[in-house]
Amino acid sequence: MPKRDAIWTIQQYESVRSLLPMGDMPSQSTRAENLSAISGQFDVFLLDAFGVLNVGETAINGAVKRVELLKNMGKKVLVLTNGARLPAESALNKFLELGFHFELSDIISSRDALVAALPPLPDDGFWGVMSSQNSQIETLGVPCRRLEDDKLTYNRASGFILLSASEWNESRQLLLRECLLKAPRPILVGNPDIIAPRGSHFSLEPGHYAYELGRDLKLELQLFGKPFANIYDLAFKRLPNVNFSRVAMVGDSLHTDILGGAAYGVKTVLVTEHGLFSGFDCRPFIMKTKIFPDFIIPTI
């Protein structure tokens, strides 16, 4: 496989651009030092996690302090994440361990969006779930079994939920592909990200495997999380009567964070120093994709 970096990732997202929403964007972006420098323009900050608050299992230097400063200014700060491996309670514990002072109501994940829309199965079967061993799939509230190496589990599943690719591999992907070739079934993608920054490398995420299946097998995917409206719908249920022009979506990815925010009608802020564009000049990618954030900052 080619090196996973910003160039490769942008190519992958552009190949599925037709599946992503469209949004109105500015013709150029404004540079700023950090979120405090533009805080007067916003009442609410929706923060991506990976590449904005943390990289892998480490909080980004200064991120904890910046979040506290924004809260002390009276700003509402929510985490809007495509991390679907853990339920919200476990995700909150992770942020607390990293030093962030969030509450459960501050965390909105793509997993939440999926659970809110889980359709009933057409039979008395079960969902086969791409997940890690600690994903607590029993909290999904539906009959389900973890997808591992047993071919029968794939063949007997009535549909599939893709939450986490941390323990996925090409052998399991082949089992999923073969059973879908025999009998197409619903595919619900709880994390549409193609990659995630992990410090020294980029990990493949469920979106990578889902888009591959959708393309090769001509299957329709049900996608949850950024850039799709379902996760923003959940966030704005917690933000009654808010002025959209006073809300900023902050993230490190053009195709998920920036495009998603623009499509939903809020302002957008691209962070460049820690996530996808770490070590790269973001400008050629912005020009190539025509996805223009309202603001560009190195770090929050």
N, C-alpha and C positions, 0 to 999 in steps of 0.2 A: 504494500500500500504506500502511496506517496506520503511525503512528510506532512503531518497535520499542523498547519499553521494558518495564519490569516488568509493567505492566498488560496490555499486548498479549501478552507471553510467557506469563503465567499463564493467560490466556484460551485460548491455543493448547494448552497442556499439559492444561488441564481438558477440552478437547474430545476428547482421546484418553485420558482417564483410565481408561477401560475396558480399555485395552491394557496398562496399567501394573500392577505388582504391588501388593499390599496388605501392610501391616505394622502391628505393635503399636507405639503411640507413647504418650508421656506425655500427661497432660491439660493440662499447662502446661510452659513452658520456664524454665530458670534462666539468668540473665544472668551473664556473666563478663567479665573484662578481656581475656584472651587465653588461649592454650593452656597457658602456663606456670601460670596460676592454677588450672587443673583437671588438671594433669599427674599429680598423685598418684593420680587415679582410673583411670589408663590405662597400659597397657604398650605399646600399638600405636596409632599414628595413621596413618590412610589419608587422604591429602591430595588433594583435587581440585587441578587445575593452574590453569586460567583462573579468575580472580576470587579465588584463594586464594594461589597462589605468584606468579602473573604476570597482567598485563593486557596483551594483545597481545604485543609483543616486549620488554616491560619488567618486571623483577622488582618486586614490590610492596615498598614501603619497609619494612624490618625483617623481611621473610620469610626471607631467607638466615640472618640471625642467629638467628631463632626456631627454625629447623630444626636449626641447630648446637647450640643450647641444649638442645633435646629429646634429641638424640643423646647429648650429654654427660651427661644425666640417666640414660642407659641405655635410652631409649625406642627402639623400632623405628619408623622413619618410612618409609612407602612412598607413592609417587605413584600414584593410581588415576585415570586420565584417559580421557575419551572422545575425545581427540584422536587421530584415526586416519590423518591425512594422511601421517605419517612412520612408518617402522619404529622399533622401540625404540632401536636404536643411534643413529639420527639424533635422536630425541627426547632421549636422554641428552646428546648433544653440545649441544643447545639449552640444557638446564638448566645444564650446566657453564659455558657462555658467560655465563649470567645470574648465575653465582656460587655456585650450589648444588653441594654435594659429594655427589652421589648416585652409586651404582653401577648397572650395567645391571640387576641383580637387584632394584633398588628401584623400577623402573618397570613398571607393569602397565597396558596400554592396551586399549581396546575392539577395536583392530585385532588384538591378541594373542588375544583371546577369539574373534574371528571366524576367524582362521587355525586355531586349535585345533579348530574345529568344521566347517571347510569340507567340505561333502558332495561326493562324486564327481558329476560331470555324467552325465546319462543317455546321453550320446553322446560323440563325439570332438570336441566343439565347444570353445568358449572362454567365459570370463566377460567381459562388458563392464563396465568399471570407471569409476565417477565418481571422478575423482582430479585432482590438480594435476600439472603436468609433472614435478615433483621428488618424486613420491610413491613412486618405486621399486617399482612394482607387480610387477616381476619377482620380488621377494622374497616374494610371496604363495605361491609354490611351485605354482601352477596355471596352465594356459594362460589368458591374459587379454590384452585389448586396451583401451586407454584410450578412453573415450567422448568424442568431440569433435563434429565437425559432419558426419561422413559417415553418411548414413542407412543405408547397407548394414551398417555395423558394428553398429548397433542391431538391425537385422532378423536378422542372422546369429548374434548372441550366443545362447548356450544359457541364460544366466542373468545376473543383474546384481549387482554388489557396489558399495555406496555408501560411499566412504571420506572424500572431501573435496569440499566445495562451493565452494572458494575461486575456481575458474575455471568454475563452472557458471552457466548463465543460463536464461532462460525459453525460448529457442529450443531448447536441448538438452533441457530438461524436456519440451517438446512432442514432440520426436523420440522420447523414451523412452515417453511416454504413448501415442503413436500405435502404436508397435510392440507394446506390451503389450496394447493393445486388439485387435490382430490375433491375437496369440498370447501368452497369459499364460505367464510364466516365473518361476523363483525370484528373489526379491529379498532379498539379504542386506545389512543395514544395519550398517556398521561404526562409525557414530557416530549414535546416536539423539537427540542434542541438537537442539533446534529453533533455538536461537541461541547465540552465544558473545560475551562482552564483549571489545571490541577497543579500549578506551580512550574514543575519542570517539563510538563507534557500536557497535551490535550486528550481527554478521554472521549471515546465514542459514546453517544447517548442514544436513547430509544428512537429519537427522530431519524437518526442515520439508518437504522435497521427498518423502521417503518416506511420511510420514503422509498427505500430499495424494494421492499415488497410491493408497495403500491405501484411503482413504476414497472417492475418486471412482470407482475401478475395481473396488472390492470385492475387493482382493487381500490375501492373507495375507503379512505381512512377517516375516522372521526377524531379530530385533533383538539386537545385541550391545553390551555396555557398560552403564553405570549407567542406569537403576535395576535392571537385570536380573541374575539370579543368576550368569550365566556369568562375568562379570568378577570377582566376589567369589570364585567357586570357584578361579580362577587365583591370586588373592591369598592365599587361605588354604592353598593348597598350599605356599606359602613361609612359612607361619606354623604349623608343626606344634604340636599340643597347646596352642594358645593358648586362653585363657578369653574367650569372646565378650563377656562383660560388661566386659572390660578393653580393648576395642577401640573406637576412635572414628572414625567417618567424618566428615570435615570438608569442607564445600563451601558454595557460594554459591547453590545451586539447591534448591528444595523438592522438585520432582518427579523430579530425577535423584539428587542426593547424599543428601538427607534421607530421601526415600521409599525409595530403594534400600538405604540402610544399615538402616533400620528393618525392611524386608522380609526382610533377611538375618539380623536378630537382633543387630545391634551398636548401640552408642550413637551419637548423631549430634550434630554441632555445625554451626550455621549461621553463616557469615561474611557480614556485611551491608554493609561499607564500600566494597568494591572491585568487586564483580561485579554480579549481577542487580539487587540492591536498593540499589545506590549512589544516593543522593539520595532514597530512599523509606523510609518507615516500614514495616518488614516485618510488623508485627502484623496489619494488615487482611488481608494475603495469607495469613498463617497461619490466621486465623479463617475465611477464605473456603474454603480448601482442606482445612482440618482436618488438615494435615500439620504436626505439632508436633515440632520438634527437641528433644533433651534439653537442649542449651545454645545460647545465642546470644551471639556475640562480634563486636565490630566488625572486628577484624583478628586474624590468628594471632599 
